[in-house]
Amino acid sequence: MKIVNLHAGLGNQLYIYVYFRWLQERCTDDECIVNSSIYDDPRYAKYYGMGRAFGVTFPRLRDKFSPAAWDEIRKQSENVHMVTLLERLGLGNFSIVSESVAYEESFANVELREADYRVDNGAYNKESADIKGNVWYHGYWHTTHYYRAAFEAISKELEFTPVTDDFNKRMIDTIDSVNSVAVHIRTYSHADGEEDAKFGLGKSFYYYAVNKMRSYLDKPTWFVFTDNLDRVQKSLADYGFIAGDKIVVVDGNSGDNDFRDMQLMSLCKHMVMPNSSFSMSAAMLNKNTQKLIIRPNRYLDIF
């Protein structure tokens, strides 16, 4: 049995799902399933977006247990690693495969199980599918190589659910009709509005990227997506925009509809993207074979 742990927000969920489907395609003799226990917790259920965005389904670890038994297992996993619980329940011994990034941080309050195999974060690691026996996979799997390797099997699964609201219908028509550039400004802002020094890129990256993109394109229309609307709107010039630019600040998707921003980004002809799995996922799903993408140097995935 091979179990892929699903966690984090929609952008990460998409990459993890792609890895899971790649694993299924390679390991046809093994049972491959997903652990989505974090989203069975009412506190975190709202963060599960794969169903809303794509309508995908997959075999889940919870389906092996009765609802009452699973609820008890899930609650115990808040303190004891899920792998330890599965072994105690007689499902056999498990090896743990983890990306090198922040494995321990993901289980801050849990009795930690050391990983048996570590793989480089963001690397295409074909050998991870070759480990025999029961395996638990924990990572983000941030590389489009898994998507490309399983493209024929999964590309049709990752079509966004139909748009029914007028706002997004209009946005899609507008994006299609112009030389559209998605600019995802992720400030990782704290409650006080200050940018997180660890993750935030600062305005200088966007200033460079927008001007660089402008030098390549004829009459671009900029579609700005951001987690800090007020701050960005008040200082568009600091992000590289100039008088005369055609700018659409996208403000209409939130709550259960927040995934539509990923869809709109994926439909733009070109992208300026930060260190964000949300826009990385949009880039991965972008079907424009002539797209230009500008991103930070330290995030080297190929789209």
C-alpha positions as CSV (number, residue, x, y, z in Angstrom):
1,M,0.0,0.0,0.0
2,K,1.2,3.5,-0.9
3,I,-0.3,6.4,0.9
4,V,0.2,10.0,-0.2
5,N,-0.5,12.6,2.5
6,L,-2.6,15.5,1.3
7,H,-2.2,18.7,3.2
8,A,-1.9,22.6,3.0
9,G,-3.8,24.9,0.7
10,L,-5.2,24.4,-2.9
11,G,-1.9,25.1,-4.7
12,N,-0.1,22.5,-2.7
13,Q,-3.0,20.1,-2.9
14,L,-2.8,20.2,-6.7
15,Y,0.9,19.3,-6.8
16,I,0.3,16.6,-4.2
17,Y,-2.6,15.2,-6.3
18,V,-0.4,15.2,-9.4
19,Y,2.2,13.3,-7.5
20,F,-0.4,10.8,-6.3
21,R,-1.7,10.2,-9.9
22,W,1.9,9.9,-11.2
23,L,2.5,7.2,-8.5
24,Q,-0.7,5.4,-9.5
25,E,0.4,5.3,-13.1
26,R,3.8,3.9,-12.2
27,C,2.8,1.5,-9.5
28,T,-0.1,-0.4,-11.1
29,D,0.5,-3.5,-8.9
30,D,0.2,-1.5,-5.7
31,E,-2.8,0.0,-4.0
32,C,-2.3,3.8,-4.0
33,I,-4.6,5.9,-1.8
34,V,-4.7,9.4,-0.2
35,N,-4.7,10.5,3.4
36,S,-6.8,13.6,3.6
37,S,-7.5,13.4,7.4
38,I,-6.6,17.0,8.0
39,Y,-9.7,18.1,6.1
40,D,-12.0,15.8,8.0
41,D,-11.3,18.1,11.0
42,P,-14.0,20.8,11.0
43,R,-11.4,23.4,11.8
44,Y,-9.6,22.8,8.5
45,A,-12.4,21.4,6.2
46,K,-12.7,24.8,4.4
47,Y,-9.2,24.6,3.1
48,Y,-9.8,21.5,1.0
49,G,-10.3,22.8,-2.5
50,M,-9.7,20.0,-5.0
51,G,-13.4,18.9,-5.1
52,R,-14.6,22.5,-5.5
53,A,-12.1,23.4,-8.1
54,F,-11.9,20.3,-10.2
55,G,-14.5,17.8,-8.9
56,V,-11.9,15.1,-8.6
57,T,-12.3,12.0,-6.4
58,F,-9.7,9.5,-5.3
59,P,-9.4,6.5,-3.0
60,R,-9.0,7.7,0.6
61,L,-7.5,6.1,3.6
62,R,-10.6,6.9,5.6
63,D,-12.6,4.5,3.4
64,K,-10.9,1.6,5.0
65,F,-12.6,2.3,8.3
66,S,-16.1,2.9,9.7
67,P,-16.9,6.6,10.2
68,A,-16.7,6.2,14.0
69,A,-13.4,4.3,13.9
70,W,-11.9,6.9,11.5
71,D,-13.0,9.8,13.6
72,E,-11.2,8.2,16.6
73,I,-8.1,7.6,14.5
74,R,-8.1,11.1,13.1
75,K,-8.3,12.6,16.6
76,Q,-5.4,10.4,17.9
77,S,-3.3,11.5,14.9
78,E,-3.2,15.0,16.4
79,N,-0.7,13.6,18.9
80,V,0.6,10.4,17.3
81,H,1.9,10.0,13.8
82,M,-0.7,8.4,11.5
83,V,1.9,5.8,10.4
84,T,2.3,4.7,14.0
85,L,-1.4,4.4,14.4
86,L,-1.8,2.3,11.2
87,E,1.0,0.0,12.3
88,R,-0.7,-0.5,15.7
89,L,-4.0,-1.3,13.9
90,G,-2.2,-4.2,12.1
91,L,-1.9,-2.7,8.6
92,G,1.8,-3.7,8.5
93,N,5.1,-1.8,8.8
94,F,5.5,1.4,6.8
95,S,8.5,3.2,5.3
96,I,8.2,7.0,5.3
97,V,9.4,9.0,2.2
98,S,9.7,12.7,2.8
99,E,10.9,15.7,0.9
100,S,13.7,17.5,2.8
101,V,11.7,20.7,3.3
102,A,10.2,21.3,6.7
103,Y,9.1,17.7,7.4
104,E,9.5,18.2,11.2
105,E,7.6,21.5,11.1
106,S,4.6,19.8,9.5
107,F,4.2,17.7,12.7
108,A,5.0,20.2,15.3
109,N,2.6,18.8,17.9
110,V,2.9,15.2,16.9
111,E,5.0,12.4,18.2
112,L,7.5,12.4,15.3
113,R,8.4,9.4,13.2
114,E,11.7,9.8,11.5
115,A,11.6,9.6,7.7
116,D,13.3,6.5,6.2
117,Y,14.0,8.2,2.9
118,R,14.6,11.9,2.2
119,V,14.3,13.3,-1.3
120,D,15.3,16.8,-2.4
121,N,12.6,19.3,-2.4
122,G,11.2,20.1,-5.8
123,A,13.3,17.4,-7.5
124,Y,11.8,14.8,-9.9
125,N,12.5,11.6,-8.0
126,K,11.5,8.6,-10.0
127,E,13.0,6.3,-7.4
128,S,10.4,7.3,-4.8
129,A,8.0,5.0,-6.6
130,D,10.3,2.0,-6.5
131,I,10.3,1.5,-2.7
132,K,8.8,-1.8,-1.8
133,G,6.2,-2.6,0.8
134,N,3.9,-0.1,2.6
135,V,5.0,3.5,2.0
136,W,3.8,6.8,3.4
137,Y,4.7,9.8,1.2
138,H,4.9,13.3,2.7
139,G,5.9,16.3,0.7
140,Y,4.8,19.1,-1.6
141,W,6.3,17.6,-4.9
142,H,6.7,21.0,-6.5
143,T,7.8,20.1,-9.9
144,T,5.9,19.9,-13.2
145,H,7.9,16.8,-14.2
146,Y,5.3,14.6,-12.4
147,Y,2.6,16.3,-14.4
148,R,4.4,15.9,-17.7
149,A,5.2,12.3,-17.0
150,A,1.5,11.5,-16.4
151,F,0.0,14.1,-18.6
152,E,-2.1,11.8,-20.8
153,A,-3.7,10.2,-17.7
154,I,-4.4,13.3,-15.6
155,S,-4.7,16.4,-17.8
156,K,-8.4,16.0,-18.5
157,E,-9.0,15.4,-14.8
158,L,-7.7,18.9,-14.0
159,E,-10.3,20.9,-15.8
160,F,-11.9,23.5,-13.6
161,T,-15.6,23.0,-12.7
162,P,-17.9,25.1,-15.0
163,V,-18.2,28.8,-14.3
164,T,-21.8,29.9,-13.6
165,D,-21.4,33.4,-12.2
166,D,-21.5,36.5,-14.3
167,F,-18.3,38.1,-12.8
168,N,-16.0,35.2,-13.8
169,K,-17.7,34.8,-17.2
170,R,-16.9,38.4,-18.0
171,M,-13.4,38.1,-16.7
172,I,-12.8,35.0,-18.9
173,D,-14.1,36.8,-22.0
174,T,-11.9,39.9,-21.2
175,I,-8.7,37.8,-20.6
176,D,-9.3,35.9,-23.8
177,S,-9.8,39.1,-25.9
178,V,-6.6,41.0,-24.9
179,N,-2.8,40.3,-24.5
180,S,-3.4,39.3,-20.9
181,V,-0.7,39.1,-18.3
182,A,-1.5,37.7,-14.8
183,V,0.5,39.4,-12.1
184,H,0.2,37.6,-8.8
185,I,1.4,39.9,-6.0
186,R,1.7,37.8,-2.9
187,T,2.7,39.9,0.1
188,Y,2.3,37.3,2.8
189,S,1.2,40.1,5.0
190,H,0.7,40.0,8.7
191,A,-2.4,41.4,10.4
192,D,-0.6,44.8,10.7
193,G,0.0,44.9,7.0
194,E,3.7,44.3,7.2
195,E,5.2,41.8,4.7
196,D,6.6,38.5,6.0
197,A,10.4,38.8,5.7
198,K,10.8,35.0,5.2
199,F,8.4,34.6,2.3
200,G,7.7,38.0,0.9
201,L,9.6,39.1,-2.3
202,G,9.3,42.9,-1.9
203,K,8.2,45.4,-4.5
204,S,11.5,45.3,-6.3
205,F,10.9,41.9,-7.8
206,Y,7.6,43.0,-9.3
207,Y,9.0,46.3,-10.5
208,Y,11.7,44.4,-12.4
209,A,9.3,41.7,-13.7
210,V,6.6,44.0,-14.9
211,N,9.0,46.2,-16.8
212,K,10.8,43.2,-18.2
213,M,7.5,41.7,-19.4
214,R,6.5,45.0,-20.9
215,S,9.6,45.0,-23.0
216,Y,8.6,41.7,-24.5
217,L,4.9,42.3,-25.2
218,D,2.8,44.6,-27.4
219,K,0.0,46.4,-25.5
220,P,-0.3,44.1,-22.6
221,T,-3.3,44.2,-20.2
222,W,-2.3,43.5,-16.7
223,F,-4.6,41.4,-14.5
224,V,-3.5,41.8,-10.9
225,F,-4.2,39.2,-8.2
226,T,-3.2,39.9,-4.7
227,D,-3.7,38.9,-1.0
228,N,-3.4,42.6,0.0
229,L,-5.7,44.6,-2.3
230,D,-5.7,47.9,-0.4
231,R,-1.9,48.1,-0.2
232,V,-1.3,47.1,-3.8
233,Q,-3.9,49.5,-5.3
234,K,-2.4,52.4,-3.4
235,S,1.1,51.8,-4.7
236,L,0.8,50.3,-8.2
237,A,3.7,52.5,-9.5
238,D,6.0,50.8,-6.9
239,Y,5.2,47.5,-8.5
240,G,6.3,48.7,-12.0
241,F,3.0,49.9,-13.5
242,I,3.0,53.2,-15.3
243,A,0.5,55.8,-16.5
244,G,-1.4,54.5,-19.5
245,D,-1.1,50.8,-18.5
246,K,-4.3,48.9,-18.8
247,I,-4.8,47.3,-15.4
248,V,-7.6,45.1,-14.1
249,V,-7.4,44.5,-10.3
250,V,-9.3,41.2,-9.9
251,D,-11.5,41.4,-6.8
252,G,-14.5,39.1,-6.9
253,N,-13.5,35.7,-5.7
254,S,-13.3,34.7,-2.1
255,G,-14.5,31.9,0.2
256,D,-15.7,28.8,-1.6
257,N,-15.0,30.6,-4.9
258,D,-11.4,31.5,-4.2
259,F,-10.1,28.9,-6.6
260,R,-11.5,30.9,-9.5
261,D,-8.5,33.2,-9.2
262,M,-6.3,30.3,-10.0
263,Q,-8.4,29.5,-13.0
264,L,-8.3,33.1,-14.3
265,M,-4.5,33.2,-13.9
266,S,-4.2,30.0,-15.9
267,L,-6.2,31.5,-18.7
268,C,-3.9,34.6,-19.0
269,K,-1.5,34.4,-21.9
270,H,1.5,35.3,-19.8
271,M,2.4,35.4,-16.1
272,V,4.4,37.2,-13.4
273,M,4.5,34.9,-10.5
274,P,6.0,34.9,-7.0
275,N,7.1,32.1,-4.7
276,S,3.5,30.8,-4.4
277,S,2.2,27.3,-5.1
278,F,-1.1,28.9,-6.0
279,S,0.3,30.7,-9.1
280,M,2.7,27.8,-9.7
281,S,-0.3,25.6,-10.1
282,A,-1.9,28.2,-12.4
283,A,1.2,28.2,-14.6
284,M,1.2,24.4,-14.7
285,L,-2.4,24.4,-16.0
286,N,-1.8,27.2,-18.5
287,K,-2.3,25.8,-22.0
288,N,-0.7,28.6,-23.9
289,T,2.4,27.0,-25.6
290,Q,3.8,30.5,-26.3
291,K,3.5,31.9,-22.7
292,L,6.1,34.0,-21.1
293,I,6.6,33.5,-17.3
294,I,8.8,35.6,-15.0
295,R,9.4,34.2,-11.6
296,P,12.1,34.4,-8.8
297,N,15.4,32.7,-9.7
298,R,15.3,30.4,-6.7
299,Y,12.1,28.8,-8.0
300,L,13.3,27.0,-11.1
301,D,10.4,24.8,-12.1
302,I,9.8,24.6,-15.9
303,F,6.3,25.4,-17.1
